[in-house]
Amino acid sequence: MRRTTVAAALSAVVALTAAVAMPTAEAAPHGALRPALDAKPFPPPPLPTTAPPVSRTLSPGVTLTTYTFGTKNADDFWTVHVFLPARPDGPVNKAVTELGPKDTADRVAQALREKGFTPRVEEVRSPAYADLAAGTLGWTVRVGGFAGRPDAAAELARVKAAGFTGDTRYTAQDGTDFHAPEKVNVIRVDFREFRGKVDTEFGPTLHGTEPATDLVARAHAIAGINGQWFYNDAPGGFYVKDGKVLASATQGRGAILITDGGRRVRVDAIKAHISLQTPGGAIEEIDGVNRFPGDVWNCGGVGGDTPTEKPQHDFECTDPSELVRFTPEWGTPPTGAGAEAVLDARDRVVAVNSSRGAAAPQDGSTLQAIGDSAGWLLGHVHVGDRLDIHTRVTDSYGIPVPLTRDTTIMQVGPTLVRHGKVSVNALADGIIRFGPDQSFTYDWTNRANPRSMMGVDDRGRLMLAVVDGRQAGYSEGLSIARTAELMRQLGAREALNLDGGGSSVMATAADGVINRPSDSSGERSLGDAWVIKP
């Protein structure tokens, strides 16, 4: 039931979304959420259209459509979200977690009452994902309901002065208001008419970022959208451009695969293994491509990652013994202790060094090693050796994916739509975590955020989409579950989530940025982007 007053809404706030937190060790149980009594598949209604879509042609076969969904709801309001201690007996004045067990929430709520506040303890629920049942995530504690953020901020100051920690929140961004306002821009590319190419673009080097408008201009493109996440100012996740591997895989995460001159598009999960063999028969796995050795963002490497070898989105794993390949596209390689081999265009070793930092030759590469891998490299790789470097990429069925010259792969995720049905692999894509602090998945997966998506519809048209978010009353954003539902509603047969949040941006050559990025400074510099070239 939709009520029309803030006061009435205060009594009926229940969050319906999904998550769990990060393992403290690989031995952590991979149990799902605590099952709810009425756990069942997530049944969200379609987003309600509140204005006719507005479409225009950017180029023959390329159409931009802007959708307006939902309306501002009087049930939504600003509130104070009080943080909980990570331990049941932890101090409330240093609490940093956003939800937790009910006992902890009750204890904090009672402490607030003793200070004269009137808190609410609210249950946070989870939808069902393709690989995770619905259930209860945890409980939050909130105080007050206000029409504007300034009043909520004033109440937050009182809460903090009383010895608690927290933040202000707008309830329309909890991811549970199915009628909240959303502004969505979608570019469709009809390959029956379009004679150009869908491609990716990065700046002068992989190690560096540029705004989307600059990337669109660099590619002489009609339009573009943000691409992968980026860490240490470089793309994160498996990245293949024109058949060449430019970034490491997060094993088993979703990806967009494009072939046939940018005209054949599919979504699938990807694994990639790269190995080298010396003339003497020694074989070693290459842990990564074009990333800092030992630093494994999103985890999901090929072995030795701690605290987990499973994908964990936006989490930094480490590995003290790694072999990482650098190509000229990276730019200036990192320096440091370890060892390295310098390879020419035919993978023949032209130098072996007892420290790292040599530039990759044109069309060649370097192999940087740290830890035990440095000892292996110095003992097995010699000047004059021709190394046999083998790359094997497979899809979710274990079928090899050929890396032809017209193959482009960008690993992002999670998957949203598969074979015309909503299909979010929350566990496999690493957007579910384990452990006591569930704040990340609550914020990133469950709550409404700006999102960028890519897919293909039943007519074979490529879809690039951006939904704005974190803008109260204009566009709130979507949870991951609602993002998947939106793409299906827009006609996607296959769809994948791209980088989002402040990175969500769509730009055209003629107009520049056409959506409203959530960062106060405007469009963010990106690691790479998808572009539509004439």
FIROBA-702760 format. One record per residue (C-alpha): x, y negated, z; residue number from 1. Coordinates in nm, 4 decimals, decimal comma. Example, Ala and Ser with C-alpha at 12.3 -4.5 7.8 and 13.67 -1.06 7.14 Angstrom:
{{1,2300 0,4500 0,7800} 1}
{{1,3670 0,1060 0,7140} 2}
//
This chain:
{{0,0000 0,0000 0,0000} 1}
{{0,1318 -0,3442 -0,0941} 2}
{{0,0659 -0,6024 0,1763} 3}
{{0,1109 -0,9741 0,1291} 4}
{{0,2720 -1,1035 0,4493} 5}
{{0,6185 -1,0787 0,5992} 6}
{{0,4693 -0,9958 0,9384} 7}
{{0,2784 -0,7000 0,8010} 8}
{{0,5787 -0,5791 0,6043} 9}
{{0,7891 -0,5648 0,9205} 10}
{{0,5924 -0,2659 1,0412} 11}
{{0,6321 -0,0569 0,7264} 12}
{{0,9924 -0,0765 0,6085} 13}
{{1,1176 0,2695 0,5176} 14}
{{1,4179 0,3070 0,2851} 15}
{{1,3934 0,5872 0,0258} 16}
{{1,7344 0,6516 -0,1301} 17}
{{2,0412 0,8922 -0,1181} 18}
{{2,3932 0,9558 0,0164} 19}
{{2,6492 1,1102 0,2501} 20}
{{3,0056 0,9968 0,3513} 21}
{{3,3709 1,0906 0,2861} 22}
{{3,5472 1,4070 0,4065} 23}
{{3,8173 1,3623 0,6656} 24}
{{3,9818 1,6770 0,5314} 25}
{{3,9301 1,9183 0,2468} 26}
{{3,7938 2,1680 0,4982} 27}
{{3,4956 1,9406 0,5696} 28}
{{3,1698 2,1240 0,5047} 29}
{{2,9978 2,0530 0,1771} 30}
{{2,6529 2,0682 0,3305} 31}
{{2,3927 1,8339 0,1871} 32}
{{2,1815 1,5828 0,3715} 33}
{{1,9745 1,6963 0,6658} 34}
{{1,6605 1,8239 0,4862} 35}
{{1,3399 1,6320 0,5360} 36}
{{1,0228 1,8264 0,6112} 37}
{{0,8619 1,7052 0,2908} 38}
{{1,1751 1,7044 0,0758} 39}
{{1,0783 1,7071 -0,2888} 40}
{{1,2080 1,5663 -0,6191} 41}
{{1,2216 1,1891 -0,6401} 42}
{{0,8966 1,0715 -0,8113} 43}
{{0,9432 0,6997 -0,8856} 44}
{{0,6826 0,5248 -1,0966} 45}
{{0,7901 0,3477 -1,4168} 46}
{{0,9138 -0,0067 -1,3776} 47}
{{0,6153 -0,2377 -1,4425} 48}
{{0,6554 -0,4718 -1,7403} 49}
{{0,5462 -0,8240 -1,6466} 50}
{{0,6290 -1,0010 -1,9735} 51}
{{0,6512 -0,8884 -2,3363} 52}
{{1,0023 -0,7796 -2,4399} 53}
{{1,1896 -1,0380 -2,6447} 54}
{{1,3993 -0,9003 -2,9316} 55}
{{1,6368 -1,0482 -3,1865} 56}
{{1,8736 -0,9086 -3,4454} 57}
{{2,2454 -0,9582 -3,3876} 58}
{{2,3472 -0,7858 -3,7119} 59}
{{2,1766 -0,5420 -3,9502} 60}
{{2,1004 -0,2379 -3,7351} 61}
{{2,1978 -0,4121 -3,4076} 62}
{{1,9122 -0,5453 -3,1922} 63}
{{1,9165 -0,7184 -2,8542} 64}
{{1,6024 -0,6842 -2,6394} 65}
{{1,5427 -0,8564 -2,3062} 66}
{{1,2933 -0,6996 -2,0642} 67}
{{1,1334 -0,8541 -1,7572} 68}
{{1,0085 -0,6015 -1,5041} 69}
{{0,8302 -0,6544 -1,1739} 70}
{{0,7541 -0,9669 -0,9755} 71}
{{0,8651 -1,1187 -0,6483} 72}
{{0,6723 -0,9483 -0,3709} 73}
{{0,5536 -1,1163 -0,0518} 74}
{{0,6335 -0,7911 0,1315} 75}
{{1,0064 -0,8547 0,0783} 76}
{{1,1974 -1,0747 0,3190} 77}
{{1,5410 -1,1587 0,4589} 78}
{{1,6477 -0,9765 0,7735} 79}
{{1,9481 -0,9155 0,9978} 80}
{{2,1074 -0,5744 0,9447} 81}
{{2,2911 -0,4751 1,2643} 82}
{{2,5941 -0,2488 1,2238} 83}
{{2,6350 0,0700 1,4249} 84}
{{2,9484 0,2149 1,5870} 85}
{{3,1000 0,5100 1,4035} 86}
{{3,1156 0,7106 1,7285} 87}
{{2,8074 0,7686 1,9418} 88}
{{2,9821 0,6028 2,2381} 89}
{{3,1670 0,3382 2,0348} 90}
{{3,1555 -0,0322 2,1254} 91}
{{2,8807 -0,2303 1,9516} 92}
{{3,0923 -0,5459 1,9225} 93}
{{3,3284 -0,3735 1,6789} 94}
{{3,0738 -0,1692 1,4832} 95}
{{3,1207 -0,1557 1,1047} 96}
{{2,8964 0,1273 0,9816} 97}
{{2,5641 0,0358 0,8244} 98}
{{2,3598 0,3370 0,9310} 99}
{{2,4020 0,6416 1,1462} 100}
{{2,2345 0,9082 1,3621} 101}
{{1,9059 0,8138 1,5262} 102}
{{2,0533 0,8451 1,8756} 103}
{{2,3153 0,5840 1,7893} 104}
{{2,0567 0,3571 1,6275} 105}
{{1,8338 0,3898 1,9331} 106}
{{2,1225 0,3016 2,1655} 107}
{{2,2060 -0,0136 1,9666} 108}
{{1,8395 -0,1085 1,9475} 109}
{{1,8050 -0,0751 2,3255} 110}
{{2,1128 -0,2914 2,3760} 111}
{{1,9557 -0,5548 2,1492} 112}
{{1,6314 -0,5448 2,3486} 113}
{{1,8272 -0,6042 2,6671} 114}
{{1,9625 -0,9202 2,5026} 115}
{{1,6141 -1,0435 2,4188} 116}
{{1,5849 -0,9316 2,0545} 117}
{{1,3088 -0,7243 1,8950} 118}
{{1,4871 -0,4680 1,6757} 119}
{{1,3428 -0,2140 1,4326} 120}
{{1,4917 0,1328 1,3870} 121}
{{1,4276 0,2404 1,0267} 122}
{{1,4808 0,5760 0,8644} 123}
{{1,6754 0,5872 0,5376} 124}
{{1,5566 0,8616 0,3053} 125}
{{1,7221 1,0174 0,0027} 126}
{{1,5828 1,1197 -0,3354} 127}
{{1,6583 1,4570 -0,4860} 128}
{{1,9419 1,4663 -0,7365} 129}
{{2,0209 1,7369 -0,9881} 130}
{{2,2651 1,8975 -0,7430} 131}
{{2,1354 1,7772 -0,4060} 132}
{{1,8021 1,8163 -0,2299} 133}
{{1,6117 1,5227 -0,0888} 134}
{{1,6557 1,4502 0,2799} 135}
{{1,7217 1,2055 0,5600} 136}
{{2,0386 1,0026 0,5339} 137}
{{2,0306 0,8206 0,8626} 138}
{{1,8827 0,5247 1,0481} 139}
{{1,9418 0,1515 1,0404} 140}
{{1,8749 -0,1220 1,2954} 141}
{{1,7335 -0,4552 1,1833} 142}
{{1,6140 -0,7713 1,3501} 143}
{{1,3607 -1,0289 1,2306} 144}
{{1,1962 -1,1171 0,9015} 145}
{{1,2511 -1,4502 0,7278} 146}
{{1,1353 -1,6161 0,4078} 147}
{{1,4833 -1,7553 0,3341} 148}
{{1,8440 -1,6552 0,3822} 149}
{{1,9398 -1,9616 0,5947} 150}
{{1,6952 -1,8580 0,8688} 151}
{{1,8300 -1,5010 0,8563} 152}
{{2,1856 -1,6356 0,8788} 153}
{{2,0913 -1,8384 1,1867} 154}
{{1,9474 -1,5272 1,3516} 155}
{{2,2613 -1,3327 1,2566} 156}
{{2,4688 -1,5954 1,4373} 157}
{{2,2585 -1,5361 1,7518} 158}
{{2,3011 -1,1591 1,7171} 159}
{{2,6789 -1,1949 1,6846} 160}
{{2,6941 -1,4351 1,9798} 161}
{{2,5219 -1,1655 2,1840} 162}
{{2,8052 -0,9205 2,1113} 163}
{{2,6880 -0,7338 1,8013} 164}
{{2,8024 -0,7239 1,4383} 165}
{{2,6016 -0,7266 1,1186} 166}
{{2,4989 -0,9021 0,8000} 167}
{{2,1938 -1,0480 0,6285} 168}
{{1,9936 -0,8362 0,3824} 169}
{{1,7056 -0,8955 0,1432} 170}
{{1,4671 -0,6021 0,1619} 171}
{{1,3895 -0,6075 -0,2115} 172}
{{1,7485 -0,4901 -0,2553} 173}
{{1,7053 -0,1805 -0,0380} 174}
{{1,6296 0,0096 -0,3577} 175}
{{1,2799 0,1017 -0,2405} 176}
{{1,0630 -0,1753 -0,3858} 177}
{{0,9499 -0,0224 -0,7143} 178}
{{0,7861 -0,3518 -0,8184} 179}
{{1,0816 -0,5827 -0,7494} 180}
{{1,1831 -0,8250 -1,0271} 181}
{{1,4410 -0,6901 -1,2707} 182}
{{1,5981 -0,8541 -1,5757} 183}
{{1,7323 -0,6022 -1,8264} 184}
{{1,9197 -0,6604 -2,1531} 185}
{{1,9503 -0,3736 -2,4007} 186}
{{2,1477 -0,3599 -2,7246} 187}
{{2,0440 -0,0823 -2,9625} 188}
{{2,2631 0,0209 -3,2536} 189}
{{2,0788 0,2008 -3,5349} 190}
{{2,3440 0,3853 -3,7332} 191}
{{2,1051 0,4262 -4,0260} 192}
{{2,1456 0,0532 -4,0892} 193}
{{2,4607 -0,0463 -3,9048} 194}
{{2,7769 -0,0107 -4,1121} 195}
{{3,0272 -0,1008 -3,8455} 196}
{{3,1850 0,0913 -3,5576} 197}
{{3,1338 0,1310 -3,1849} 198}
{{3,4728 0,1192 -3,0156} 199}
{{3,6520 0,0303 -2,6941} 200}
{{3,8821 -0,2621 -2,6281} 201}
{{4,1338 -0,3597 -2,3612} 202}
{{4,3690 -0,6545 -2,3320} 203}
{{4,7289 -0,6876 -2,4522} 204}
{{4,8176 -0,4010 -2,2163} 205}
{{4,6217 -0,1434 -2,0165} 206}
{{4,7772 -0,2784 -1,6989} 207}
{{4,5911 -0,6072 -1,6890} 208}
{{4,2368 -0,7398 -1,7050} 209}
{{4,0451 -0,9776 -1,9304} 210}
{{3,6900 -1,1177 -1,9335} 211}
{{3,4371 -0,9475 -2,1585} 212}
{{3,4096 -1,2556 -2,3778} 213}
{{3,7837 -1,2387 -2,4488} 214}
{{3,7648 -0,8658 -2,5214} 215}
{{3,4747 -0,9199 -2,7632} 216}
{{3,6735 -1,1944 -2,9372} 217}
{{3,9916 -0,9826 -2,9461} 218}
{{3,8006 -0,7033 -3,1197} 219}
{{3,6253 -0,9453 -3,3585} 220}
{{3,3106 -0,7756 -3,2323} 221}
{{2,9421 -0,8615 -3,2594} 222}
{{2,8819 -0,7826 -2,8937} 223}
{{3,0171 -0,5874 -2,5989} 224}
{{2,9545 -0,4563 -2,2503} 225}
{{3,1818 -0,3741 -1,9568} 226}
{{3,3337 -0,0254 -1,9546} 227}
{{3,5187 0,1700 -1,6864} 228}
{{3,6015 0,0998 -1,3281} 229}
{{3,9495 -0,0404 -1,2850} 230}
{{4,1991 0,0038 -1,0051} 231}
{{4,5363 -0,1658 -0,9684} 232}
{{4,4289 -0,3741 -1,2719} 233}
{{4,4011 -0,0689 -1,4987} 234}
{{4,1141 0,1538 -1,6192} 235}
{{4,0227 0,4451 -1,3927} 236}
{{3,8991 0,7764 -1,5308} 237}
{{3,9725 0,9723 -1,8479} 238}
{{4,0114 0,7370 -2,1433} 239}
{{4,0772 0,8451 -2,5012} 240}
{{4,0999 0,5880 -2,7799} 241}
{{4,1374 0,6997 -3,1414} 242}
{{4,2292 1,0471 -3,0194} 243}
{{4,5090 0,9301 -2,7863} 244}
{{4,4905 0,9901 -2,4102} 245}
{{4,5390 0,6573 -2,2327} 246}
{{4,4195 0,7342 -1,8780} 247}
{{4,3858 1,0289 -1,6421} 248}
{{4,0784 1,2438 -1,5873} 249}
{{3,8737 1,2713 -1,2718} 250}
{{3,7987 1,6386 -1,3106} 251}
{{3,4336 1,7144 -1,3714} 252}
{{3,2956 1,3603 -1,3824} 253}
{{3,0605 1,2393 -1,6529} 254}
{{3,1789 1,0759 -1,9729} 255}
{{3,0600 0,9256 -2,2988} 256}
{{3,2055 1,0992 -2,6060} 257}
{{3,1878 0,9238 -2,9426} 258}
{{3,3053 1,0647 -3,2757} 259}
{{3,2258 1,0261 -3,6449} 260}
{{3,3429 0,6665 -3,6669} 261}
{{3,1511 0,5702 -3,3567} 262}
{{2,8280 0,7188 -3,4867} 263}
{{2,7894 1,0409 -3,2897} 264}
{{2,7282 0,9907 -2,9193} 265}
{{2,6860 1,2389 -2,6367} 266}
{{2,7094 1,2523 -2,2580} 267}
{{2,8846 1,5350 -2,0779} 268}
{{3,1147 1,6166 -1,7883} 269}
{{3,4827 1,6349 -1,8770} 270}
{{3,7904 1,8151 -1,7520} 271}
{{4,1374 1,7505 -1,8905} 272}
{{4,4668 1,9239 -1,8249} 273}
{{4,7994 1,8085 -1,9662} 274}
{{5,1085 2,0235 -1,9287} 275}
{{5,4628 2,0243 -2,0538} 276}
{{5,6948 2,3123 -2,1338} 277}
{{6,0700 2,2803 -2,1591} 278}
{{6,2854 2,4695 -2,4126} 279}
{{6,3865 2,6925 -2,1227} 280}
{{6,0263 2,7981 -2,0657} 281}
{{5,9604 2,5993 -1,7468} 282}
{{5,6016 2,4711 -1,7334} 283}
{{5,4719 2,1813 -1,5246} 284}
{{5,1361 2,0080 -1,4991} 285}
{{5,1270 1,6363 -1,5761} 286}
{{4,9199 1,4879 -1,2944} 287}
{{4,8187 1,1635 -1,4609} 288}
{{4,8503 0,9215 -1,7478} 289}
{{4,9086 0,5472 -1,7123} 290}
{{4,8545 0,5079 -1,3389} 291}
{{5,0786 0,4518 -1,0393} 292}
{{5,2323 0,7838 -0,9302} 293}
{{5,0941 0,9098 -0,6011} 294}
{{4,7880 0,6812 -0,6133} 295}
{{4,4805 0,8793 -0,7247} 296}
{{4,1730 0,6589 -0,7326} 297}
{{3,8420 0,8511 -0,7381} 298}
{{4,0423 1,1657 -0,6469} 299}
{{3,9563 1,4705 -0,8592} 300}
{{4,3115 1,5270 -0,9794} 301}
{{4,4776 1,8516 -1,0810} 302}
{{4,6207 1,9542 -0,7442} 303}
{{4,7798 1,8214 -0,4294} 304}
{{4,5443 1,5280 -0,3768} 305}
{{4,4600 1,4454 -0,0162} 306}
{{4,2222 1,4350 0,1584} 307}
{{4,0259 1,6036 -0,1215} 308}
{{4,0662 1,7299 -0,4764} 309}
{{3,6965 1,6747 -0,5436} 310}
{{3,5737 1,3561 -0,7151} 311}
{{3,5038 1,0751 -0,4677} 312}
{{3,3992 0,7507 -0,6292} 313}
{{3,5881 0,4362 -0,5248} 314}
{{3,8002 0,6356 -0,2823} 315}
{{4,1806 0,6393 -0,2923} 316}
{{4,3423 0,9802 -0,2636} 317}
{{4,7181 1,0277 -0,2519} 318}
{{4,9641 1,2864 -0,3759} 319}
{{5,3322 1,2639 -0,2703} 320}
{{5,4537 1,4858 -0,5567} 321}
{{5,3414 1,3818 -0,9045} 322}
{{5,4426 1,3701 -1,2680} 323}
{{5,2796 1,0794 -1,4523} 324}
{{5,3083 0,9918 -1,8198} 325}
{{5,3305 0,6301 -1,9356} 326}
{{5,2607 0,5221 -2,2928} 327}
{{5,3506 0,1848 -2,4508} 328}
{{4,9895 0,0708 -2,4091} 329}
{{5,0405 0,0461 -2,0322} 330}
{{5,2916 -0,2390 -2,0535} 331}
{{5,5793 -0,2627 -1,8058} 332}
{{5,5971 0,0649 -1,6073} 333}
{{5,6270 0,0606 -1,2278} 334}
{{5,9704 0,0900 -1,0715} 335}
{{6,0847 0,2842 -0,7689} 336}
{{6,2497 0,5923 -0,6273} 337}
{{6,2117 0,9266 -0,8017} 338}
{{6,3166 1,0304 -1,1497} 339}
{{6,2056 0,9867 -1,5086} 340}
{{6,2543 1,1144 -1,8607} 341}
{{6,2283 0,8890 -2,1649} 342}
{{6,0724 1,0545 -2,4716} 343}
{{6,0692 0,9435 -2,8345} 344}
{{5,7751 0,9743 -3,0741} 345}
{{5,8441 1,3486 -3,1196} 346}
{{5,8609 1,4111 -2,7419} 347}
{{6,2374 1,4561 -2,7572} 348}
{{6,4171 1,3488 -2,4390} 349}
{{6,6452 1,0514 -2,5058} 350}
{{6,7279 0,9709 -2,1418} 351}
{{6,6937 1,1163 -1,7933} 352}
{{6,7158 0,8698 -1,5040} 353}
{{6,7368 0,9138 -1,1273} 354}
{{6,5054 0,6178 -1,0678} 355}
{{6,1841 0,4952 -1,2328} 356}
{{6,1050 0,1923 -1,4472} 357}
{{6,2285 0,2398 -1,8043} 358}
{{6,0035 0,1074 -2,0815} 359}
{{5,8327 0,3567 -2,3093} 360}
{{5,9768 0,3552 -2,6633} 361}
{{5,7454 0,2582 -2,9470} 362}
{{5,5194 0,5596 -3,0158} 363}
{{5,7026 0,7412 -2,7350} 364}
{{5,6452 0,7733 -2,3611} 365}
{{5,8103 0,8127 -2,0242} 366}
{{5,7534 1,0767 -1,7587} 367}
{{5,7808 0,9371 -1,4071} 368}
{{5,8210 1,1799 -1,1171} 369}
{{5,8037 1,1338 -0,7406} 370}
{{5,8566 1,3688 -0,4468} 371}
{{5,9198 1,7341 -0,5293} 372}
{{5,8297 1,6661 -0,8925} 373}
{{6,1354 1,4406 -0,9204} 374}
{{6,3584 1,7305 -0,8217} 375}
{{6,1825 1,9561 -1,0725} 376}
{{6,2297 1,7043 -1,3534} 377}
{{6,6013 1,6512 -1,2813} 378}
{{6,6549 2,0266 -1,2664} 379}
{{6,4630 2,1271 -1,5817} 380}
{{6,4561 1,8343 -1,8253} 381}
{{6,7703 1,7365 -2,0149} 382}
{{6,8677 1,4873 -2,2820} 383}
{{6,8094 1,6397 -2,6241} 384}
{{6,5269 1,8697 -2,5090} 385}
{{6,2107 1,8611 -2,7127} 386}
{{5,9217 1,9014 -2,4744} 387}
{{5,6012 2,0758 -2,5725} 388}
{{5,3238 1,8598 -2,4277} 389}
{{4,9835 2,0230 -2,4506} 390}
{{4,6478 1,8575 -2,3774} 391}
{{4,3338 2,0624 -2,3188} 392}
{{3,9999 1,8858 -2,2783} 393}
{{3,6797 2,0787 -2,2080} 394}
{{3,3150 1,9872 -2,1597} 395}
{{3,0729 2,1124 -1,8946} 396}
{{3,0287 2,4398 -2,0847} 397}
{{3,4040 2,5009 -2,0966} 398}
{{3,4095 2,4330 -2,4716} 399}
{{3,7257 2,2581 -2,5964} 400}
{{3,6829 1,8969 -2,7087} 401}
{{3,9118 1,8226 -3,0063} 402}
{{4,0951 1,4899 -2,9794} 403}
{{4,0708 1,3860 -3,3432} 404}
{{4,1664 1,0404 -3,4631} 405}
{{3,8036 0,9266 -3,4483} 406}
{{3,7436 1,0552 -3,0937} 407}
{{3,6712 0,8060 -2,8173} 408}
{{3,6028 0,9238 -2,4621} 409}
{{3,5344 0,7055 -2,1616} 410}
{{3,4806 0,8756 -1,8281} 411}
{{3,2596 0,6780 -1,5928} 412}
{{2,9467 0,8076 -1,4188} 413}
{{2,7361 0,9370 -1,2747} 414}
{{2,5337 1,0942 -1,5509} 415}
{{2,1808 0,9539 -1,5572} 416}
{{1,9825 1,1335 -1,8283} 417}
{{2,0536 1,4698 -1,9910} 418}
{{1,8392 1,6265 -2,2647} 419}
{{1,5688 1,3665 -2,2080} 420}
{{1,5351 1,4260 -1,8332} 421}
{{1,6665 1,2347 -1,5343} 422}
{{1,9780 1,4228 -1,4255} 423}
{{2,2120 1,2645 -1,1713} 424}
{{2,4935 1,4962 -1,0591} 425}
{{2,5511 1,3151 -0,7336} 426}
{{2,7872 1,5675 -0,5739} 427}
{{2,9800 1,6577 -0,8888} 428}
{{3,0251 1,2917 -0,9820} 429}
{{3,1525 1,2041 -0,6363} 430}
{{2,8917 0,9437 -0,5427} 431}
{{2,8007 1,1473 -0,2340} 432}
{{3,0415 1,1455 0,0586} 433}
{{3,0744 1,3422 0,3776} 434}
{{3,1575 1,2464 0,7337} 435}
{{3,0333 1,0021 0,9968} 436}
{{3,0506 0,6751 0,7983} 437}
{{2,7887 0,6806 0,5257} 438}
{{2,8078 0,3077 0,4464} 439}
{{2,9631 0,3425 0,1014} 440}
{{2,7007 0,5692 -0,0501} 441}
{{2,4212 0,3800 0,1232} 442}
{{2,5399 0,0563 -0,0378} 443}
{{2,6657 0,1826 -0,3732} 444}
{{2,4269 0,4658 -0,4555} 445}
{{2,1108 0,3951 -0,2615} 446}
{{2,0724 0,0201 -0,2546} 447}
{{1,9876 -0,2018 -0,5494} 448}
{{2,2900 -0,3318 -0,7390} 449}
{{2,3676 -0,4739 -1,0820} 450}
{{2,4173 -0,1781 -1,3172} 451}
{{2,5506 -0,1188 -1,6669} 452}
{{2,4536 0,1871 -1,8678} 453}
{{2,5198 0,3528 -2,2010} 454}
{{2,3233 0,6185 -2,3829} 455}
{{2,1510 0,7387 -2,6959} 456}
{{1,7778 0,7711 -2,7713} 457}
{{1,5747 1,0271 -2,9667} 458}
{{1,6288 0,8301 -3,2869} 459}
{{2,0054 0,8515 -3,2477} 460}
{{2,0388 0,4841 -3,1605} 461}
{{2,3175 0,3897 -2,9231} 462}
{{2,1963 0,2019 -2,6161} 463}
{{2,4006 -0,0474 -2,4152} 464}
{{2,2118 -0,1842 -2,1152} 465}
{{2,2695 -0,4215 -1,8244} 466}
{{2,0338 -0,4871 -1,5334} 467}
{{2,1173 -0,7928 -1,3257} 468}
{{2,1129 -0,7691 -0,9484} 469}
{{2,1777 -0,9251 -0,6069} 470}
{{1,9780 -1,2323 -0,7121} 471}
{{1,6779 -1,2607 -0,4825} 472}
{{1,3551 -1,3311 -0,6650} 473}
{{1,5147 -1,3187 -1,0106} 474}
{{1,6613 -0,9701 -1,0475} 475}
{{1,7322 -0,7439 -0,7510} 476}
{{1,9152 -0,4602 -0,9259} 477}
{{1,8532 -0,0863 -0,9009} 478}
{{1,9609 0,2197 -0,7070} 479}
{{2,1285 0,4953 -0,9060} 480}
{{1,8070 0,7011 -0,9017} 481}
{{1,6070 0,4064 -1,0356} 482}
{{1,8749 0,3310 -1,2947} 483}
{{1,8336 0,6826 -1,4310} 484}
{{1,4566 0,6399 -1,4370} 485}
{{1,4922 0,3068 -1,6201} 486}
{{1,7085 0,4595 -1,8922} 487}
{{1,4570 0,7369 -1,9428} 488}
{{1,1781 0,4797 -1,9544} 489}
{{1,3708 0,2889 -2,2226} 490}
{{1,3845 0,6045 -2,4331} 491}
{{1,7277 0,7491 -2,3537} 492}
{{1,7839 1,1138 -2,4375} 493}
{{2,1330 1,0979 -2,2842} 494}
{{2,2658 0,8236 -2,0557} 495}
{{2,5622 0,7485 -1,8308} 496}
{{2,6304 0,4856 -1,5674} 497}
{{2,9192 0,2454 -1,6398} 498}
{{3,1039 0,0198 -1,3974} 499}
{{2,8589 -0,2133 -1,2271} 500}
{{2,8206 -0,4722 -0,9551} 501}
{{3,0032 -0,7933 -1,0391} 502}
{{3,1506 -0,6213 -1,3448} 503}
{{2,8093 -0,5805 -1,5129} 504}
{{2,8229 -0,8107 -1,8119} 505}
{{2,6934 -0,8224 -2,1680} 506}
{{2,8302 -1,0688 -2,4205} 507}
{{2,7841 -1,1526 -2,7872} 508}
{{3,0194 -1,3328 -3,0220} 509}
{{2,7557 -1,5976 -3,0892} 510}
{{2,6286 -1,6635 -2,7374} 511}
{{2,8987 -1,5545 -2,4938} 512}
{{2,7666 -1,3984 -2,1726} 513}
{{2,3924 -1,3364 -2,2097} 514}
{{2,3084 -1,1890 -1,8673} 515}
{{2,3659 -1,3316 -1,5199} 516}
{{2,6653 -1,1595 -1,3540} 517}
{{2,6335 -1,1438 -0,9772} 518}
{{2,9741 -1,2930 -0,8905} 519}
{{2,9417 -1,6607 -0,7993} 520}
{{3,2387 -1,7317 -1,0269} 521}
{{3,0634 -1,5808 -1,3299} 522}
{{3,1972 -1,3008 -1,5472} 523}
{{3,4713 -1,0866 -1,3969} 524}
{{3,7931 -0,9809 -1,5701} 525}
{{3,7673 -0,6175 -1,6816} 526}
{{3,9932 -0,3227 -1,7479} 527}
{{3,8186 -0,2365 -2,0742} 528}
{{3,4899 -0,2775 -2,2588} 529}
{{3,2666 -0,1181 -2,5188} 530}
{{3,2428 -0,3304 -2,8333} 531}
{{3,0330 -0,3225 -3,1499} 532}
{{3,2514 -0,4059 -3,4476} 533}
{{3,1115 -0,5198 -3,7839} 534}
//
